[in-house]
Amino acid sequence: MTIQQSRRTFIKIAAGTGVGLIIGVELRPTPARAATPFAPNPFVRIAPDNTVTVLVKHLDKGQGIATGLSTLVAEELDADWRQMRAEFAPADASKYNNLLFGQVQGTGGSTSIANSFTQYRKAGAIARAMLTAAAAAAWGVPAAEIVVAAGVLSHKSGRSGAFGEFAERAAALDVPKDAPLKDAADFVFIGKSFKRLDTEAKITGAPIFTQDIHLDGMVTAAIIHPPRFGGVAAKVDASAAQSVKGFLDAKIVPQGVVVYATGTWPAFKAKGLVKVEWDEAKAEKRGTPELIAEYRKLVATPGLVARNEGDVDAALAGAAQTVEAEFAFPYLAHAAMEPMNAVVQFDGDKVKIWTGSQLQTVDQVVAGAIFGMAPAKVEIETRYAGGSFGRRAAPTSDYVAEAATAAKAWGKPDPVKLVWQREDDMKAGYYRPLYVHHVVAGLDAGGNLVAWRHRIAGQSILAGTPFEKALVKDGVDDTSVEGVVDMPYAVANLRAELHSTKVGVPVLWWRSVGHTHTAYVVETMIDQLAAKAGKDPVEFRLALLKDKPRHAGVLKLAAEKAGWSSPPPPGTFRGVAVHESFRTYVGAGRRNIACQVRRGEGRARRLRGRLRRRRQPGRHQGADGRRHRLRRRRRPARRHHADRRRGRPGEFRLLLAAPDERHAEGRGPYRRLRRGADRGGRARRAARRSGGGQRGLQGDGQANPRTAAPPRRNWPRVAGVRGQYWGVRSPSTRGDRVSPKELERGRSRGPREG
C-alpha cells in the first residue's frame, strides 16, 4: 500500500516538516519496531523511543477527543506532553466499546469523555505503576521512593530515567488489576489548556482524512442519487461520459447509479454526463408546505402520551389566562465540512474500510451483510473526520453501505473510494426532522403557571433502526420529546403528546437531537407566559426552578453576566434562557438587541443591529491582519475585498468592471460589488448599495450597452478624487480607474458619509 501525496506533501515539505509522521497522528500501518513496546492494556503503548501512544476508541470529528483521551492518560502517567501521541483504535467492540452504549463501539450523545474518564485514567495509572516497579527493580530501591514527573522517573539517590528506558522491563511484569488515581487537586493536565495533538497535522495538511487516501490501483466512485427520496434508477445511458478521460464505467445500484473513474474529477465530470431514467412510483413527493399543513392538523388532535402529570384539561379550563402558540421547524441538513466518503477494499476473504467511522460496530455489521461475511472480518481504519454533528452515526451506515455496494459491484479486488459532492450531502443525506409544536399553557389569577399541554408532530429518528427497541417506548421516540418530558420547570398539570409521522425523507439525529427544537419552544413559551403575567422573565423562571438548583444557578449567573438588573435603553430588547442537554446546563442572556418593527403589524421586520457592546471601537482587525472601519448599519468589511483608505471615515474605493472583464456571476478582480462580497469575491445580490448603481446585464450575461462603461483601457487614471467613490478594490490594484461618465456622476453627488 502507498499513500500518494501532492498538494499536501508540497505544503508539508515547504513548511519544513520533512516526511516524518505528524505529532499525534498515525498516518499509515506501523512498521516493525526494533523492540517490543510496553502495552499494559488496550489503551496505552509506550515505546523504547519514549513515545506514549494512546489508542483512541472514539471518532475525532473536530471536537478534540483524541487530545482529550490522551490528556487523561498523560495525567495519570505523569508524562511530558511532548511525548504524547494519539492513534485511532481498531474496530473491536470487545475492547473499545462505549461503556454507555453496551457492546457497541461508537461516538455520540456527548458520551466520549463521560464513558472514558475513569477508564483511560486507570489505563495511565496502571502503566505508571508498572514503570515505577520496573525502575525500582532496576535500581534496587522501594517503589514508594520513586518520583514520576514530566515523563521522567527519579530517585533521591540521583538516578533517573525516561519511560522508554524501562518499557521493555515493565512489559515483563504482571499487570495489576488496579492502581490509585490522582486527587483532583494534583491535576497537571486535566482542566488546563494546551496544544492539541492534531493541530500541526491539520495546519500542514498531513494526510489524516479519508479524502487523503490514495492506494495502488484505486478506483474512484461517485453516486448519482435520485432527485426524489425513494426513487430507483430504471435505465442509465453513459455514452456521453465515454468522452471523459479516466471514465471507467457506470452501474445501477440500489442507491442510484455508481460512476467509476480513475480519479475524483473524472468521476465528477462523467457523473454530470450520465443520463438516468428514474422510477418514482414509491418516491416521496410531498414538499415542506404540504407536510407542515398535515402536521398542523395532527397537533390539533390528541397524540400518544409521553408524560402526564395532574389534570391538564381541568387546569386549563379554570385558568385565569392562557397562552397558545404554534411552532414549525424545517428539515435541517448536517452540512459537515467534509462531505461523506469512504474507501473499501474486498480481497475475497476480508473487507477493509477507511473512513471517519462514528459507529464502528454498526459499520462492520452493515458492510459484512453486503459482502455476506461476519462483522469480525470487516476491518475499519478510523480516520479523522471533517465534522459530523451526528451525520456519520447513521444506524443504516448509508455512505459506508454505498461504498461497500460500489466495491462489490465493481467486482475486482481494487480498492474503491466513494466521494460525495456537496450537492449529494445536501440533497441525498439525512436530516433533522421537520417538526410542528402546539402548546397551550395557563396562568392563575396570581400569574403563576398552572397548566401546560404540549403536542409535537414529526418523524421518529429511531423507527426502523436497531435502536428502536431500546429507545422507543409505547410508540414514543424519546429523541422527539426530550427537552419537554424532562423540562425543569415545576408545573403541577403537564401533558406532552407525540404524533410520529411516516414520511419518505431520511432523518437522523442532528447535534443535540431533540433539544434543537424543544428548548426553543419551551423557553419561548416561558417568555410569553412571563409577559402575560407581567413578571420579569428571570424571576418568573426562578420561581419555577426551586427544586432545580443547577438550573437556577446557571440562570442567575447568566443574568448577572448580561447585566440583567439594569433596564435596557429605549428601543432595544433583551432575552434570557436556561436549558439542560446531555447533562450539560446552559444559561444565556442577551441585552441591547436592536430591531425594527413595521408599524401596525406588531412583528419584527428585520434584525438591524448586532449585539451591542459597551465599547464599539471605530475599527476592527480582520482575519487578514488589516484594520477595517466599521460603517454604521453595514456589514463589517471582510478580508482584502474591502480596504480602508485615507480620507473621510466610512469611504471606500470603487472599481468599475470593463465589459470584456464582466461576468454574469459578478466575479473578476475588477468589478463593482452590488451588496458586498463573500470571501471569494463574488457579489451577493443586486442592490444599490456600497458602490452606487450597478451596470445592468442582459439575459445572456453580457453587459447592457445602454448602461455599460467604455472599455477599461480608455478609462483615465484619476488621482485626488478617491473620496467620490465607494466599493471595493483588488489588493493588487493601485489607484482608481473610473470612466468619465462615472467620474461626472460621482462629482455631482459628492462624497458619501458613513
NULUM-577249 format. One record per residue (C-alpha): residue in three letters; x, z, y. Coordinates in steps of 0.001 Angstrom, whole numbers. Layout:
- ALA,X,Z,Y
...
REM end
This chain:
- MET,0,0,0
- THR,1190,-760,3531
- ILE,-248,248,6864
- GLN,428,-2566,9293
- GLN,743,-1794,12962
- SER,653,-3999,16017
- ARG,-550,-2624,19342
- ARG,-392,989,18249
- THR,3108,594,16816
- PHE,4229,-1004,20058
- ILE,2780,1853,22072
- LYS,4410,4437,19855
- ILE,7832,2787,19962
- ALA,7546,2213,23694
- ALA,6745,5896,24112
- GLY,9944,6771,22280
- THR,8294,8442,19330
- GLY,10009,6290,16711
- VAL,8450,5583,13385
- GLY,8065,9113,12037
- LEU,4804,10923,11445
- ILE,2983,12265,14460
- ILE,2651,16035,14668
- GLY,-403,17346,12927
- VAL,-1255,14141,11083
- GLU,-583,12981,7520
- LEU,-695,9219,8021
- ARG,-22,7976,4513
- PRO,434,9244,945
- THR,3188,11844,973
- PRO,6356,10698,-821
- ALA,8014,12888,-3410
- ARG,9850,15780,-1798
- ALA,13318,16931,-2671
- ALA,11976,20381,-3566
- THR,8542,21615,-4600
- PRO,6578,23037,-1658
- PHE,5157,26529,-1770
- ALA,1353,26231,-2194
- PRO,-170,29645,-2967
- ASN,-3738,28336,-2549
- PRO,-5579,25061,-1856
- PHE,-5349,25519,1922
- VAL,-1674,26166,2726
- ARG,1525,24337,1834
- ILE,4949,25459,3042
- ALA,7815,23032,2526
- PRO,11539,23755,2333
- ASP,11915,21927,5659
- ASN,9997,24874,7198
- THR,6816,22930,7988
- VAL,3477,24591,7302
- THR,710,22161,6365
- VAL,-2910,23278,6488
- LEU,-5339,21320,4335
- VAL,-8466,20889,6454
- LYS,-11662,20735,4397
- HIS,-13859,19632,7313
- LEU,-14042,16392,9297
- ASP,-12406,16414,12699
- LYS,-14540,14106,14818
- GLY,-13153,15273,18122
- GLN,-14318,18888,18032
- GLY,-10800,20071,17142
- ILE,-11433,21652,13742
- ALA,-8033,20520,12435
- THR,-6422,22628,15118
- GLY,-8986,25399,14698
- LEU,-8382,25941,10985
- SER,-4625,25652,11482
- THR,-4919,28382,14087
- LEU,-6455,30761,11545
- VAL,-3627,30182,9075
- ALA,-922,30406,11735
- GLU,-2388,33693,12951
- GLU,-2163,35499,9623
- LEU,1055,33774,8620
- ASP,2725,34693,11931
- ALA,4041,31157,12138
- ASP,5572,29284,15026
- TRP,3030,26794,16337
- ARG,5661,24065,16405
- GLN,5946,24140,12615
- MET,2219,23712,12010
- ARG,790,20513,10553
- ALA,-2740,19521,9523
- GLU,-3814,17223,6710
- PHE,-7347,16463,5549
- ALA,-8124,17898,2149
- PRO,-9238,15590,-656
- ALA,-12905,15335,-1583
- ASP,-13296,18168,-4084
- ALA,-16273,20494,-3688
- SER,-14903,22868,-6344
- LYS,-12104,23830,-3949
- TYR,-13188,22739,-499
- ASN,-16933,23296,-396
- ASN,-18638,24524,2758
- LEU,-19428,28140,1906
- LEU,-22716,27891,3799
- PHE,-23756,24636,2072
- GLY,-23260,25761,-1523
- GLN,-21336,23366,-3767
- VAL,-21154,20671,-1101
- GLN,-18100,19699,901
- GLY,-19309,18800,4356
- THR,-19273,19426,8076
- GLY,-22284,20184,10265
- GLY,-24571,22748,11784
- SER,-21708,24375,13716
- THR,-20582,25944,10432
- SER,-16944,24837,10188
- ILE,-15338,27906,11736
- ALA,-18174,30194,10688
- ASN,-17735,29497,6964
- SER,-13940,29147,7081
- PHE,-12929,32009,9362
- THR,-12176,34605,6695
- GLN,-11275,32052,4019
- TYR,-8436,30431,5979
- ARG,-7203,33708,7406
- LYS,-6872,35114,3878
- ALA,-5032,31969,2819
- GLY,-2480,32568,5559
- ALA,-2246,36297,4861
- ILE,-1573,35729,1148
- ALA,1144,33200,1947
- ARG,2739,35662,4365
- ALA,2675,38450,1781
- MET,4371,36231,-796
- LEU,7050,35061,1618
- THR,7690,38662,2576
- ALA,8000,39641,-1091
- ALA,10412,36768,-1716
- ALA,12594,37791,1227
- ALA,12535,41431,121
- ALA,13692,40451,-3356
- ALA,16463,38233,-1968
- TRP,17763,40912,384
- GLY,17116,43879,-1884
- VAL,15073,45742,727
- PRO,11496,47124,749
- ALA,8911,44535,1755
- ALA,7429,47019,4241
- GLU,10631,46867,6302
- ILE,10462,43118,6833
- VAL,9048,41846,10102
- VAL,7468,38378,10449
- ALA,7145,36728,13862
- ALA,7196,33142,15147
- GLY,7960,31725,11714
- VAL,10962,33956,11044
- LEU,11321,36845,8575
- SER,13773,39502,9695
- HIS,15074,42927,8670
- LYS,16583,45725,10711
- SER,19881,45124,8900
- GLY,20221,41941,10901
- ARG,19318,39486,8177
- SER,16740,36819,8959
- GLY,15430,33546,7605
- ALA,12807,30891,8177
- PHE,9804,30306,5923
- GLY,11389,27255,4348
- GLU,14333,29249,3065
- PHE,12060,31375,893
- ALA,9463,28772,-46
- GLU,10927,27972,-3472
- ARG,11461,31630,-4358
- ALA,7935,32533,-3203
- ALA,6464,29737,-5335
- ALA,7737,31519,-8460
- LEU,5853,34755,-7667
- ASP,2402,35723,-8864
- VAL,-300,35033,-6278
- PRO,-2006,38268,-5153
- LYS,-5786,38350,-5155
- ASP,-5961,39623,-1591
- ALA,-3870,40569,1425
- PRO,-4623,42644,4526
- LEU,-5803,40811,7625
- LYS,-4731,41436,11203
- ASP,-6688,43532,13629
- ALA,-8233,41512,16461
- ALA,-6096,43406,18971
- ASP,-2974,41893,17389
- PHE,-4081,38261,17573
- VAL,-1457,35854,18878
- PHE,-3277,32532,18404
- ILE,-6978,33239,17908
- GLY,-8798,33176,21218
- LYS,-5853,31618,23028
- SER,-5400,28133,24443
- PHE,-2523,25918,23349
- LYS,-1676,22328,22430
- ARG,-3938,20686,19845
- LEU,-2253,19230,16792
- ASP,-3817,15793,17212
- THR,-3179,15342,20926
- GLU,104,13464,20612
- ALA,-1250,11214,17878
- LYS,-4232,10205,19979
- ILE,-2195,9659,23123
- THR,416,7497,21413
- GLY,-2110,5549,19360
- ALA,-969,6737,15941
- PRO,-2959,5198,13066
- ILE,-5179,8170,12306
- PHE,-8600,6479,12385
- THR,-10284,4303,9776
- GLN,-10012,1259,12020
- ASP,-6218,1603,11915
- ILE,-6035,945,8169
- HIS,-4669,-2437,7068
- LEU,-3966,-2765,3360
- ASP,-2362,-5593,1444
- GLY,-4929,-8292,668
- MET,-7649,-6502,2605
- VAL,-10871,-8353,3404
- THR,-12943,-7506,6475
- ALA,-16716,-7340,6141
- ALA,-19333,-7427,8883
- ILE,-23007,-6805,8218
- ILE,-25851,-8827,9730
- HIS,-28690,-6321,9891
- PRO,-32362,-7314,10031
- PRO,-33930,-7480,13507
- ARG,-36646,-5051,12354
- PHE,-36237,-1931,10259
- GLY,-37340,-2681,6722
- GLY,-36661,-6401,6936
- VAL,-35000,-8156,3993
- ALA,-32782,-11231,4041
- ALA,-34569,-14116,2284
- LYS,-32216,-17023,2938
- VAL,-28786,-17455,4506
- ASP,-27099,-20542,5957
- ALA,-23360,-20094,6585
- SER,-22491,-23759,7135
- ALA,-21742,-23269,10845
- ALA,-19421,-20367,10064
- GLN,-17176,-22643,7989
- SER,-15579,-23800,11233
- VAL,-14212,-20320,11901
- LYS,-10625,-19923,10765
- GLY,-10470,-16922,8461
- PHE,-14097,-17012,7340
- LEU,-14382,-16456,3598
- ASP,-17994,-16085,2507
- ALA,-21450,-14704,3317
- LYS,-23604,-12924,751
- ILE,-27050,-11332,749
- VAL,-27108,-7592,7
- PRO,-29952,-5045,229
- GLN,-28842,-4023,3736
- GLY,-28744,-7589,5097
- VAL,-26028,-10231,4900
- VAL,-22323,-9484,4459
- VAL,-19888,-11805,6217
- TYR,-16381,-11737,4722
- ALA,-13279,-12800,6621
- THR,-9545,-12263,6797
- GLY,-9801,-10120,9913
- THR,-12119,-8340,12309
- TRP,-12506,-11045,14948
- PRO,-13047,-13915,12481
- ALA,-15701,-11757,10805
- PHE,-17464,-11089,14093
- LYS,-17250,-14709,15209
- ALA,-18564,-16011,11905
- LYS,-21279,-13364,11932
- GLY,-22683,-14897,15089
- LEU,-22858,-18334,13492
- VAL,-24530,-17397,10226
- LYS,-28273,-18122,10222
- VAL,-30572,-15806,8301
- GLU,-34267,-16037,7469
- TRP,-35858,-12597,7208
- ASP,-38795,-11346,5172
- GLU,-40528,-8803,7422
- ALA,-43576,-8136,5258
- LYS,-42588,-4471,4904
- ALA,-40818,-4120,8234
- GLU,-41781,-1586,10886
- LYS,-43463,-3495,13710
- ARG,-44726,-696,15917
- GLY,-42874,-8,19147
- THR,-42356,3173,21125
- PRO,-45571,2838,23226
- GLU,-47717,2409,20110
- LEU,-46068,5329,18358
- ILE,-46434,7643,21360
- ALA,-50119,6758,21592
- GLU,-50564,7635,17912
- TYR,-48636,10872,18280
- ARG,-50759,11901,21256
- LYS,-53860,11593,19120
- LEU,-52220,13692,16424
- VAL,-51240,16586,18681
- ALA,-54836,16793,19844
- THR,-55717,17919,16317
- PRO,-54505,20880,14198
- GLY,-51410,20325,12080
- LEU,-49529,22176,9368
- VAL,-48910,25741,10477
- ALA,-45240,26583,10885
- ARG,-45771,30020,12468
- ASN,-48868,32052,13176
- GLU,-48964,35388,14983
- GLY,-52144,37114,16149
- ASP,-55313,35235,17127
- VAL,-54296,32371,19383
- ASP,-57741,30825,19806
- ALA,-59337,34101,20890
- ALA,-56457,34908,23237
- LEU,-56670,31518,24907
- ALA,-60432,31824,25281
- GLY,-60013,35179,27017
- ALA,-57039,34227,29184
- ALA,-57411,34515,32940
- GLN,-55280,31398,33467
- THR,-53960,28679,31179
- VAL,-51210,26106,31443
- GLU,-51401,22921,29393
- ALA,-48676,20281,29154
- GLU,-47586,17341,27029
- PHE,-44021,16167,26474
- ALA,-42748,12929,24932
- PHE,-39177,12373,23719
- PRO,-37893,8890,22786
- TYR,-35696,7826,19908
- LEU,-32049,8526,20678
- ALA,-29017,6810,19168
- HIS,-25912,8828,18393
- ALA,-23693,6243,20109
- ALA,-20446,7713,18805
- MET,-17345,6311,20466
- GLU,-16135,4782,17190
- PRO,-18726,2540,15506
- MET,-19270,3086,11789
- ASN,-16539,1810,9465
- ALA,-15097,2416,6013
- VAL,-12592,899,3619
- VAL,-13479,710,-82
- GLN,-11314,-426,-2982
- PHE,-12513,-672,-6582
- ASP,-9938,-1383,-9285
- GLY,-12345,-1367,-12211
- ASP,-11643,2237,-13166
- LYS,-11996,4244,-9968
- VAL,-13058,3899,-6343
- LYS,-11061,4889,-3295
- ILE,-12658,5231,122
- TRP,-11002,5659,3512
- THR,-13410,6849,6214
- GLY,-14270,9656,8591
- SER,-16394,11392,5975
- GLN,-18643,14185,7193
- LEU,-20345,14815,3830
- GLN,-17668,14052,1267
- THR,-19735,15228,-1695
- VAL,-22724,13079,-770
- ASP,-20497,10059,-119
- GLN,-18982,10493,-3575
- VAL,-22396,10598,-5222
- VAL,-23719,7540,-3349
- ALA,-20621,5406,-3906
- GLY,-20434,6453,-7536
- ALA,-24030,5394,-8117
- ILE,-23357,1949,-6617
- PHE,-20401,1341,-8918
- GLY,-22020,3072,-11889
- MET,-19466,5837,-12316
- ALA,-19214,9607,-11989
- PRO,-18688,11045,-8483
- ALA,-15423,12602,-9671
- LYS,-13967,9082,-9978
- VAL,-14596,8420,-6299
- GLU,-11573,9411,-4228
- ILE,-12068,9876,-493
- GLU,-9268,9975,2048
- THR,-10843,11525,5110
- ARG,-9674,10134,8433
- TYR,-10136,11349,11978
- ALA,-13442,10113,13398
- GLY,-14134,8985,16941
- GLY,-17249,11097,17421
- SER,-20275,11641,15238
- PHE,-22869,14093,16609
- GLY,-24311,14137,13089
- ARG,-24225,10365,12608
- ARG,-21649,10436,9801
- ALA,-23606,13077,7895
- ALA,-26433,10816,6750
- PRO,-27923,12022,3446
- THR,-28074,8364,2384
- SER,-24412,7736,3332
- ASP,-25684,4466,4772
- TYR,-22497,2947,6149
- VAL,-20430,4144,3172
- ALA,-23086,2619,913
- GLU,-22830,-650,2858
- ALA,-19052,-707,2450
- ALA,-19345,68,-1267
- THR,-22026,-2596,-1713
- ALA,-19898,-5145,145
- ALA,-16877,-4313,-2025
- LYS,-18934,-4627,-5204
- ALA,-20493,-7920,-4075
- TRP,-17035,-9293,-3268
- GLY,-16264,-8979,-6978
- LYS,-12485,-8734,-6627
- PRO,-10093,-5755,-6567
- ASP,-9237,-6453,-2919
- PRO,-9889,-3575,-513
- VAL,-12883,-4332,1698
- LYS,-13088,-2940,5211
- LEU,-16556,-2695,6727
- VAL,-16610,-2754,10526
- TRP,-19750,-2279,12593
- GLN,-20073,-3656,16080
- ARG,-21567,-1592,18863
- GLU,-24743,-3643,18566
- ASP,-25058,-2580,14915
- ASP,-24552,1020,15888
- MET,-27387,855,18403
- LYS,-29968,-1265,16594
- ALA,-29249,-546,12927
- GLY,-28165,3075,12981
- TYR,-30040,6323,12565
- TYR,-31837,8011,15441
- ARG,-33024,11347,16729
- PRO,-36769,11054,16018
- LEU,-39381,10346,18642
- TYR,-41444,13498,19308
- VAL,-44556,14416,21242
- HIS,-45331,18046,22077
- HIS,-48606,19513,23269
- VAL,-48551,23111,24487
- VAL,-51302,25383,25768
- ALA,-50399,28880,26962
- GLY,-52481,31649,28520
- LEU,-51866,34417,31048
- ASP,-53863,37591,31528
- ALA,-55043,38914,34892
- GLY,-51662,40543,35463
- GLY,-49765,37305,34943
- ASN,-48481,38320,31507
- LEU,-48044,35758,28727
- VAL,-50648,36489,26032
- ALA,-51080,33239,24072
- TRP,-49077,30157,23077
- ARG,-50241,27213,20964
- HIS,-47618,24584,20267
- ARG,-48188,21302,18411
- ILE,-45454,18801,17544
- ALA,-45675,15287,16099
- GLY,-42619,13455,14810
- GLN,-40781,12161,11775
- SER,-39187,14506,9269
- ILE,-35421,14124,9136
- LEU,-35235,15727,5697
- ALA,-38112,13980,3925
- GLY,-36849,11903,1021
- THR,-33324,13368,1134
- PRO,-31523,15762,-1239
- PHE,-32035,18490,1379
- GLU,-35824,18260,1350
- LYS,-36353,20749,-1466
- ALA,-34339,23470,269
- LEU,-35324,22931,3914
- VAL,-38894,21579,3828
- LYS,-41352,24365,3032
- ASP,-45076,23760,2609
- GLY,-44644,20359,4209
- VAL,-42935,21747,7323
- ASP,-39487,20400,8171
- ASP,-37524,23274,9702
- THR,-35498,20885,11843
- SER,-38665,19654,13592
- VAL,-39835,23092,14719
- GLU,-36610,25058,15192
- GLY,-36477,26464,18676
- VAL,-40252,27014,18637
- VAL,-40896,29043,15491
- ASP,-37944,31252,16393
- MET,-38388,31349,20160
- PRO,-37075,34652,21555
- TYR,-39960,35390,23891
- ALA,-42342,38125,22814
- VAL,-45799,36539,22572
- ALA,-48455,38530,20727
- ASN,-50503,35445,19883
- LEU,-48435,32421,18925
- ARG,-49081,29452,16666
- ALA,-46799,26490,16008
- GLU,-48136,23419,14198
- LEU,-46457,20246,12972
- HIS,-47531,16686,12189
- SER,-44833,14919,10147
- THR,-45354,11193,10647
- LYS,-44427,8214,8489
- VAL,-42535,5557,10425
- GLY,-40084,2901,9263
- VAL,-37375,3914,11735
- PRO,-34420,5682,10050
- VAL,-33916,9132,11555
- LEU,-31179,11709,11368
- TRP,-30072,14962,12934
- TRP,-28664,14484,16390
- ARG,-26358,17051,17964
- SER,-28236,20421,17912
- VAL,-31045,18685,15949
- GLY,-34489,20123,16778
- HIS,-33215,22129,19708
- THR,-32651,18884,21623
- HIS,-36365,18717,22361
- THR,-37824,22170,21602
- ALA,-35526,24001,24019
- TYR,-36573,21755,26892
- VAL,-40267,22175,26133
- VAL,-40146,25950,25760
- GLU,-38073,26542,28884
- THR,-40126,24113,30978
- MET,-43333,25825,29903
- ILE,-41879,29228,30735
- ASP,-41069,27958,34224
- GLN,-44594,26616,34694
- LEU,-46089,29878,33468
- ALA,-43895,31890,35826
- ALA,-45014,29707,38732
- LYS,-48645,30080,37685
- ALA,-48239,33838,37531
- GLY,-46444,33923,40894
- LYS,-43367,35574,39396
- ASP,-39658,34938,39606
- PRO,-38535,32775,36636
- VAL,-35686,35128,35751
- GLU,-37786,38290,35936
- PHE,-40607,36601,34016
- ARG,-38188,35755,31198
- LEU,-36534,39162,31133
- ALA,-39918,40818,30683
- LEU,-40394,38750,27520
- LEU,-36862,39408,26228
- LYS,-36926,43192,25998
- ASP,-36263,43008,22260
- LYS,-33614,40299,22587
- PRO,-30593,41926,24269
- ARG,-28214,38994,23736
- HIS,-30623,36507,25284
- ALA,-31251,38895,28169
- GLY,-27531,39489,28687
- VAL,-26731,35773,28802
- LEU,-29654,35139,31167
- LYS,-28566,37893,33565
- LEU,-25012,36588,33636
- ALA,-26155,33009,34279
- ALA,-28421,34176,37099
- GLU,-25609,36201,38606
- LYS,-23148,33309,38499
- ALA,-25733,30979,40021
- GLY,-26353,33346,42927
- TRP,-29994,33746,41948
- SER,-30518,36782,44192
- SER,-30072,34607,47293
- PRO,-33023,32352,48184
- PRO,-32288,28601,48193
- PRO,-32077,26730,51502
- PRO,-35188,24854,52648
- GLY,-35746,21563,50876
- THR,-33684,22482,47832
- PHE,-34652,23832,44434
- ARG,-33113,25654,41510
- GLY,-33681,26231,37821
- VAL,-32728,28601,35018
- ALA,-32965,28577,31225
- VAL,-31801,30520,28159
- HIS,-31761,29406,24534
- GLU,-30185,30134,21164
- SER,-28999,27282,18944
- PHE,-26995,27694,15752
- ARG,-26164,31302,16551
- THR,-24873,30367,19993
- TYR,-26575,31893,23022
- VAL,-26628,29728,26127
- GLY,-27830,30500,29621
- ALA,-27871,28040,32507
- GLY,-28522,28498,36193
- ARG,-28504,25779,38836
- ARG,-29054,26159,42524
- ASN,-29492,23905,45515
- ILE,-30646,20731,43794
- ALA,-31922,18303,46416
- CYS,-34557,15698,45611
- GLN,-37025,13530,47462
- VAL,-40754,13832,46822
- ARG,-43054,10911,47513
- ARG,-45659,12084,49951
- GLY,-49106,12622,48485
- GLU,-48038,12236,44855
- GLY,-46609,15690,44249
- ARG,-43826,14478,41963
- ALA,-40129,13856,42252
- ARG,-39358,10357,43435
- ARG,-35682,10287,42629
- LEU,-32785,12694,42415
- ARG,-30929,12088,45620
- GLY,-28240,14669,45697
- ARG,-25626,16071,43418
- LEU,-25487,19748,42616
- ARG,-24320,21014,45943
- ARG,-21424,23376,46116
- ARG,-20439,25736,48850
- ARG,-17414,23663,49713
- GLN,-17584,19888,49995
- PRO,-14129,18502,50790
- GLY,-14068,15190,52581
- ARG,-12010,13584,49874
- HIS,-11600,13873,46131
- GLN,-8840,12737,43828
- GLY,-9848,10166,41234
- ALA,-8520,9521,37754
- ASP,-6011,7063,39157
- GLY,-4428,9733,41341
- ARG,-5682,8217,44592
- ARG,-7705,10196,47035
- HIS,-11073,8745,47957
- ARG,-13501,9704,50659
- LEU,-16993,10704,49625
- ARG,-19595,8835,51641
- ARG,-22847,10539,52338
- ARG,-25687,9646,49949
- ARG,-23428,7342,47984
- ARG,-21638,7491,44666
- PRO,-18013,8635,44814
- ALA,-15543,5770,44783
- ARG,-14112,5099,41331
- ARG,-10527,4316,40468
- HIS,-8892,1389,42241
- HIS,-12134,-511,42774
- ALA,-12807,1401,45981
- ASP,-9727,2096,48018
- ARG,-9682,4360,51046
- ARG,-8253,2697,54118
- ARG,-7255,3549,57628
- GLY,-9965,3570,60212
- ARG,-13293,5223,60627
- PRO,-14366,7673,57889
- GLY,-16556,6093,55268
- GLU,-15498,2495,55925
- PHE,-14366,336,53028
- ARG,-12870,-3129,52803
- LEU,-14771,-6231,51913
- LEU,-13547,-9129,49832
- LEU,-15572,-12274,49511
- ALA,-15655,-14455,46430
- ALA,-14916,-18129,46703
- PRO,-17390,-20443,44931
- ASP,-14733,-21560,42455
- GLU,-13989,-17926,41586
- ARG,-17559,-16775,41428
- HIS,-19066,-15656,38111
- ALA,-22718,-15083,37342
- GLU,-21807,-11681,35854
- GLY,-20209,-10592,39098
- ARG,-16681,-10471,37661
- GLY,-13317,-11569,39002
- PRO,-10643,-9994,41170
- TYR,-12178,-11284,44393
- ARG,-15849,-10565,44874
- ARG,-18246,-8514,46911
- LEU,-19976,-5876,44884
- ARG,-23718,-5600,45096
- ARG,-24142,-1933,44293
- GLY,-20739,-546,43467
- ALA,-18760,-1367,40342
- ASP,-18260,57,36906
- ARG,-14787,831,35588
- GLY,-14311,-2767,34516
- GLY,-15026,-4081,37990
- ARG,-18431,-5515,37076
- ALA,-21212,-5468,39600
- ARG,-24032,-3130,38655
- ARG,-27121,-4848,40027
- ALA,-28214,-6867,43008
- ALA,-28889,-4840,46132
- ARG,-27873,-4922,49779
- ARG,-25510,-2019,49645
- SER,-21901,-1209,50337
- GLY,-20945,-4684,51455
- GLY,-23934,-6257,53104
- GLY,-25623,-9442,51923
- GLN,-24762,-10809,48511
- ARG,-24252,-14519,48124
- GLY,-27078,-15971,46056
- LEU,-26757,-17574,42632
- GLN,-28767,-20415,41215
- GLY,-30237,-20279,37734
- ASP,-27161,-21870,36174
- GLY,-24899,-19204,37581
- GLN,-23381,-21424,40296
- ALA,-23126,-20325,43873
- ASN,-26048,-21375,46034
- PRO,-24649,-23850,48573
- ARG,-27021,-22546,51230
- THR,-25513,-19074,51148
- ALA,-22055,-19725,49730
- ALA,-18974,-19298,51862
- PRO,-16379,-22055,52170
- PRO,-13598,-22193,49556
- ARG,-11181,-19296,49843
- ARG,-8217,-21482,50701
- ASN,-9882,-22285,54056
- TRP,-10572,-18665,54960
- PRO,-8397,-17190,57699
- ARG,-6364,-14070,57074
- VAL,-7674,-11728,59746
- ALA,-5811,-8697,60987
- GLY,-7257,-5952,63114
- VAL,-10878,-6429,62083
- ARG,-10887,-4369,58905
- GLY,-13347,-1922,60348
- GLN,-16013,-4572,60296
- TYR,-16317,-4811,56518
- TRP,-17286,-2661,53603
- GLY,-16957,-3123,49863
- VAL,-14013,-3093,47510
- ARG,-10716,-4832,47018
- SER,-8365,-5641,44196
- PRO,-5345,-3320,44113
- SER,-3035,-6330,44359
- THR,-4676,-7710,47499
- ARG,-3004,-7445,50867
- GLY,-5161,-7693,53951
- ASP,-8664,-9117,54093
- ARG,-9760,-12733,53688
- VAL,-13088,-13445,55305
- SER,-14961,-16581,56136
- PRO,-15666,-17464,59752
- LYS,-19367,-17052,59067
- GLU,-18907,-13567,57680
- LEU,-16476,-12697,60437
- GLU,-19093,-13540,63059
- ARG,-21761,-11593,61158
- GLY,-19516,-8562,60924
- ARG,-18657,-8575,64604
- SER,-22268,-8919,65598
- ARG,-23412,-5887,63660
- GLY,-20397,-3706,64323
- PRO,-18811,-1022,62200
- ARG,-20985,866,59744
- GLU,-20852,4626,59676
- GLY,-20861,6848,56533
REM end
